[in-house]
Amino acid sequence: MTALPYVMVILVVLVMFSILIYGTAPSNVAKITAVVVMVLSFIGLGIGGYLQTIDMDQAVKQKNERLVYNEKKQEELITEKLKLSITDILIEPVSKTEYYKVTTNTGIYKLAYAYDPNNRVIGFKEFKQITSTIN
């Protein structure tokens, strides 16, 4: 749907041009043609607006699905790595960075996730233990 904004601009220009022709044309044929073009342009604008709404809804749905997938995958990776249940792990994002602070009963960890080209979590980019409570 990358061409849709351009088509919408062309349709708006056609509507304006039709209004101009309708107001200045002396012949009835030109006026009828201008009205037909104007009506078809309005129909096209309505369809284009509907398609833009569908496109935006689909993009939001994909983003929400990706966020749910990433959260589930992050929890899965951490529980596998630390061999603890997710209820025993506190995950906090470090502001303005790609890192997370993970606190467990065994220590504090710093980690970053690796992402594929579609921004889906595929593994750990970095996983480092900062402190340990085990002696």
C-alpha positions in Angstrom: 0.0 0.0 0.0 2.9 2.4 -0.5 1.3 4.1 -3.5 -2.0 4.8 -1.7 -1.0 8.3 -0.3 0.0 9.4 -3.9 -3.3 8.1 -5.3 -5.2 10.0 -2.6 -3.3 13.3 -3.5 -4.2 12.8 -7.2 -7.8 12.2 -6.3 -7.9 15.4 -4.2 -6.4 17.3 -7.1 -9.0 15.8 -9.4 -11.8 17.0 -7.1 -10.4 20.5 -7.0 -9.9 20.6 -10.7 -13.4 19.3 -11.3 -14.9 22.1 -9.1 -12.8 24.7 -11.0 -14.0 23.3 -14.4 -17.6 23.1 -13.2 -17.6 26.7 -12.1 -16.0 28.2 -15.2 -17.1 26.0 -18.1 -19.8 27.4 -20.3 -20.8 24.1 -22.0 -23.0 21.5 -20.4 -20.8 18.7 -21.6 -17.8 20.0 -19.7 -20.0 20.5 -16.6 -21.3 16.9 -16.8 -17.8 15.6 -17.3 -16.6 17.6 -14.3 -19.4 16.3 -12.1 -18.7 12.6 -13.2 -15.0 13.1 -12.5 -15.8 14.7 -9.1 -18.2 11.9 -8.1 -15.7 9.2 -9.1 -12.9 11.0 -7.2 -15.1 11.2 -4.1 -15.8 7.4 -4.4 -12.0 6.8 -4.8 -11.3 8.9 -1.8 -13.7 6.9 0.3 -12.2 3.6 -0.8 -8.7 5.0 -0.3 -9.6 6.1 3.3 -11.0 2.7 4.0 -7.9 0.9 2.7 -5.7 3.2 4.8 -7.7 2.3 7.9 -7.3 -1.4 7.1 -3.6 -1.0 6.5 -3.1 0.9 9.8 -5.1 -1.7 11.7 -3.0 -4.5 10.2 0.2 -2.7 11.2 -1.0 -2.3 14.8 -2.1 -5.9 15.0 1.3 -7.1 13.7 3.1 -4.8 16.2 1.0 -6.2 19.1 1.6 -9.8 18.0 5.4 -9.1 17.8 5.4 -7.5 21.3 3.5 -10.5 22.8 5.9 -12.9 21.0 9.0 -11.0 22.2 7.8 -10.9 25.8 7.1 -14.7 25.8 10.4 -15.5 24.1 12.3 -13.2 26.5 10.8 -15.0 29.5 11.5 -18.4 27.9 15.1 -17.6 27.2 15.7 -16.3 30.7 14.0 -19.3 32.4 16.1 -21.7 30.3 19.3 -19.9 31.0 18.8 -19.4 34.8 16.9 -22.6 35.3 14.4 -20.8 37.5 10.6 -20.2 37.2 9.6 -16.8 35.8 8.0 -16.0 39.2 11.4 -16.0 40.8 12.9 -13.5 38.3 12.5 -9.7 38.2 13.2 -8.2 34.8 13.6 -4.4 34.6 14.5 -2.5 31.4 17.4 0.0 31.8 16.1 3.3 30.6 17.3 4.6 27.2 19.4 1.5 26.5 18.9 -1.9 25.0 19.9 -3.6 28.3 17.8 -5.3 31.0 18.5 -5.8 34.7 17.5 -9.3 35.8 17.3 -9.9 39.6 17.0 -13.4 41.0 17.7 -15.1 44.3 21.1 -16.2 42.8 22.3 -12.8 41.7 21.9 -9.8 39.4 22.4 -10.1 35.7 22.8 -7.6 32.8 21.5 -8.8 29.5 20.6 -7.6 26.0 18.6 -9.5 23.4 19.4 -10.2 19.8 16.7 -9.5 17.2 16.1 -10.7 13.7 15.3 -8.2 10.8 11.6 -8.3 11.8 12.4 -7.2 15.4 11.7 -10.6 16.9 13.8 -11.9 19.7 16.1 -14.7 18.6 18.5 -15.0 21.6 20.9 -13.2 23.8 23.2 -10.6 22.5 24.9 -10.2 25.9 24.3 -12.0 29.2 26.6 -11.1 32.0 26.4 -11.7 35.8 27.0 -8.6 37.8 26.7 -9.9 41.4 26.3 -13.3 42.9 24.6 -14.3 46.1 26.0 -17.8 46.0 29.2 -18.3 48.0 
